[in-house]
Amino acid sequence: MAFCFIHASDLHIGRKFANIPQPADGNIRGRLMEARHGTIGKLAKAAHQNSAEHILLAGDTFDTATPSPVVIRQALSAMGETPDITWWLLPGNHDNLRDAEPLWETIQRDAPTNVIALTDAKPHDLGERATLLPCPVAYRSSASDPTELLVTMASDEGKLRIGLAHGGVTDFTDSGEAIAPDRDRTARLDYLALGDWHGRMAVSDRVQYSGSPEQDRFKHSRRGVCLCVTFDGPGATPKVEEIETGKFLWTEVELQLHPHQDAAAALNAILPVNGRRDLLLRVAAMGWASLPDQVELKSTAEQSAPEFAHFELRTDGLGTQYEAADLDEIDRGGALRLAADRLMGEAETETLSQEQREVAGDALARLYAYVREDAT
């Protein structure tokens, strides 16, 4: 008879998304925060659909060591709505044992009976088929491998050994922390469920990162997933199935431009047609564009932006093609033309730093845009 469980991590419930600009007439931060809480229900649904009785959360269930009482109580309440599923919560680096001691005391005191705080590195039975071997994170950063203790952690003969840990197999954070990629072999594990890396990554058949079930950065360019891990029998290689749980898609696309191209049309051509409200999009414009094309590009971006959850146009890598006719539109003489000529000169002066040249080019582009706006 098959045994399966749900592996997830890095819910970061309570994250405030201060790095995302909040439009005056929108509430994207609130929507992103609510989506993180909503992953609880999606994980429960995945468990029910696959007859899994256990959900393993591999650290950073909460975004900080001190989430508000409302955030804690609502998360625990949502988990308590599925009494047929046991939720196993591992302290990660964001909600580690030392900094978040009051948080874990609150969970142990107030959590429903189907929510277990894994604050000690000791075995727990997952029914008659498997043993859960947790590695709670004591400190936010550490130079040691948190899974070393799994080598000597005991389990009953004949049961599956399921490790649960939070940290980097490769050093993601310059902390020096690195989990041995062959820990499944050295600790005789049937599966090692890992958290910390927010993207989905399979280290090996038995060592896996689920990634965050609701993405929070442009790095991964796909919706979040959880993993349904199934064993057909003792010693079998686990079957690992990805189940999409993410509401929002964070993605970054490159827009390559060349002189005399219709930059606005090129931007419209790469914008997705459907699902914009749940899409956070960053467009990185590259190559070259004239001053008029840059104005049209930014205008088109501003017109499209309200249709997206978040829209960001980056022009750091976009060079400006200067033409005399464009400068004539600013002014054929006088103070404005002198300013435009000076800015163009600075933008093209190789003896200046790249940053100084970019500042001058950006200032000239803004001057051109202001003059055109006044003319209309």
N, C-alpha and C positions, 0 to 999 in steps of 0.2 A: 504494500500500500504506500502510495507516494506521500512524502512530507514536504510541505512548502510553507514559506513565510515571505513577508514583504520587507525589503531592505530599502530604507530611505535615510537621508541625512540633511543637515544644514537647512532646516526650515526657516531659521532666523526670524521667528515670530516676534513682532514688535519693532522690526526695522523701520526707521522713519524716512529713509530715502532723501536725506537733506541735499544730496548731490544732484538731484533732479529738479530743475526749475519748476516752480508751481505757477501755472498761468493764472492770471487774475480771474478768469471766468471758468477755471477747471479745478479738478481735485485729483490729479494723477497720483500724488503721494498717498492719499487715502485709498485709492483703488489698488495700488500696489501693496499696501499694508493689509488690506482686506483679502487680497489674493493669497497672501502667505498664510493667513489664518485658514483660508478655504482649502488649503492642501490637506488639512486634517480629514475633512470629509472625503476628499478624493482618494486618500490612502486607505481609508476605511472601505470605500467602494471597491477598490482594487483587491483588498483582502477578501471581501465577501464574494466577489466574482470568481476568485480562484480558490475558495474554500481554505484560506489561510487563517489560522487562529492567532498568529503573532505578527506584530509590526515592530521591527527593530530600527530605532532611530540612532544613527551613529554619530551623535554629537551635534552641538549648536542648534538644539531645538529652539532656543531663545537667542535673540540677537545680542543681548547684553547680560551682564551679571545681575543687573537690577531692573528687570522689566516691571512695569506698573502692576499693581494688584489686579487691575481689570484684565490686562493681557494674560496674566497667569491663570486667573480663575476661568476666563472664557476658553482658553486652550484646554485646560483640564476638563471642563464641562463638555466640550466637544468630543474629547476622547472617551469620556464616560458615557456618551450616547450609544456606544457600541460595546455593551458588556460582554458580548461573545468573543471579542478580540482583546488580547493582552498587548498593551503598549509598553515597550521597554525603552526607557530614556537614558541615554549615556551622556554624562557631562563632556563637553568639548572644550575648545580653547576660549570661545566667547562666553560660555556659561560654565567655566571650570569650577572645581570644588572649592578652591581657596577664595576666589573673588566673589563667587556666587553662593557662598555657604547659606545665607538666609533664603535664597531661592530654593535650594534643594531641601532645606528644612520645611519650607512651605509646601513643597510638592509631597514630601513624605507625610506631612500632617493632613493636608487637604485633598489629596488626589483620590479619585474613586478607586475601588479595589482592583480594577483592571489596568491601572497605570502604575508601573514599577520604576522607581528611581534607582539606577544602578550606580550607587555611590561607593560601593566596595568592589574590589577586584576578587570576586569569588564566584564559583559556578552556580548557575540557576538551571533548573530543569525546564525544558520546553516540552512538557508532556513526557511520554514514554520513549520517544524516538530520538531526542536530541538534548544536548547540554549547551547552554549559552555561557560563553567565557568572555566577560566584559573587561575592558581596560579604561576605566574612567580617567579623565584628564585632571590632574591636580592643580597645574599652573598654566597660565596663558601661554607661556613659551617654555620650552625645555630642550636641552641638548641631547636627551636620551630617547631611545626607541621605546614608545609606550607599550609595544607588544612583546617585549622580552619576557615578561612574566608568564606569557602563554605557554612557553616551553615547559614549565614545571607545573602549570595549573592542571589539576586532576579532573577527570570525568569518568563516569561509569562505563565499564566495558561494554562494547557493542552499540553505544550511542554515538550519534553524529556529534562532532565537535565544531561548534559554530563560534568563531571569534568576532568580537565587536570592538572597534577601535576608531580613533580620530587622530589624524596626522598625515604627514606627507611621506609617500614612498620615495619620491624625489623631493629635494628641498625647495618647496614652493615659496618660502618666506624668509630665507636667509637666516633662519633661527638655528640652523644646524641639525634640526630634527629630521630624521629619516627612518621610516619603517622598512625593515628588510623585505625586499620584494618576494623572497622565498619563505616568508614566515609560515605559510601553510604547510610547507614540508618540515621545517625544523620544529614546529609545534604540533605536528600531526593533525592539522585542521582540515576539516572537510570543506570549510568555507570561511573566509575572512571578510566581513562586511565593514567597509571603511567609509569615513566621512572626512571632510575638510576641503577636498577639491570639489568645487561647485559644478564642474562639468562631468559628464558621464565618461568613465574610463575603466577599461578592463585591464588590470595588470597581468592577470593570468586567468585560467578557467575558474580558479578557486579564490582569487583575490580581486575584489571588485570595488570600485567607487560608483555609487548610485548617482552622485551629483545632487544638487538641490532640486526638489520637485517643482519649485517655482523660481526661474532664473532671475538674477538681479544685476546682470552686467552684460556688456556687449561682447565679451570675450568668446562665448561659446556658440552663438548664432543658431540656437535651436531651443525648442520648448523643453522644460524640465520633465524628468521622468522619475519613476521609482522602479525597483526591480522586484519581480516575482521569482524567487529562487526555489527550485523544486528538485528533490532527490527521489529517485525511483527505488533506491535501496542502499544499504551500507556499502561504502567504498565507491559508489557510483559518482561520475562527474556531474556536478550540478547543472541543471538546465536553467539558464538565466534569461528571463524575458523582460524587455523594456515595456513599461506601460506609461504612456504620456499622461502627465498630470498638470502641466503648466498652462496657465491661462494666457500669459503675456509672452510675446516673442521679442527678444532683444536682438537686433541684427545690425551689422555695419556693412555698407556696400561702397565700392569705389566708383567714382565717376571720372573717367578719363576724358579730358577735353583737349582740343587742338585749336589753333587760331582760325578765325572765320567760321567756326562751327556755331550752330544755334544752341547755345548752352542751355537755355530754358527748355527747349524741346528734348535735349539729351537727358536732362533731369527727369522730365515727365515720363520718358521712355523706360526708366529703370524703377519708377515708383510702383509698388504693388497696387493692384486694383482693388482687391478685397481684403477685409479684415483689418483695416487701418486703425480702428478704435483700440484694438488690443496689441498694437505693434509699436515698439519703441525703435525708431530708426535713426541711424547716424549715417550721413552721406559724407564721404571724404572726397572732395573735388581735387583732382590732380591735373597736371599738364599746364596748358596756357589758355588764357582768354583775354579778350580786349576789355577795356573799361565798360563799354556799353553792354557787352555780354555778361560781365560780372554783375552789373546792376539788374539785368533781366533774370539772371540766375537767382540772386537773392530775393527778388520780388516773387518769383515763382515758388521759392521755398517758403516764403512767408504766407503765400496764399494757400499752400497745401498743408502747412503745419497743423492747423486746428483739427484736421481730420484724423490725426494720429494721436496715440496715447502720449507720445513724445517724439519730436522731430528736431534733428540737429544737423545743420550744414556746417562742415568744417572746410575752410579754404586755406589752411596752413600750407598745403602742398601745391597750391594753384599760383602759377606765375602770371604776371600781367604783360600783355603785349601792348606797348605804347605806340600810338599813332598821332601824328600832328593834328589830324582832323578832330580827334577826341579832345585834345587839349584846347583846340579852338572853340569847342563847345563850352568849355569852362569860361574862357575869356580870350580875346585876341590881343589884349594888352592890359596894362594896369596891374593892380596889386594881386588880383586873383591869378592872373597868368604868371606873374613872377613867382607866386607861391607854388603853382602847379609845376613850373619848370624846375624849381628848386627841389621839390619832392621827387620828381622823376629822376633828376640827377642823382639824388641820394639813393634812390631805389636801385639804380644801375651802377653804383660805385662799388667796385670789388674790394676797395681798401676798407670799407666799413664792414662791421660784423653782419652776419646773416640776420640777426635779430633787428639791428638798426635798419637794414634794407627792407625788411618785412614791415616794420613800423611805418617807414616812409611810403611804401607802396600801399599799405592799408589806408593811410591818411589821404593819399591822392585819390584812391577809389571812393572814399567817403565824400571828399570834396566834389568829385564828379557827380556822385549821386545827389548831393544837396543841390547843386546847380540845376541838374535835370528836373528835380522835384519842383524847384521854384519856377522853372520855365513852363511847367504844366499846370 
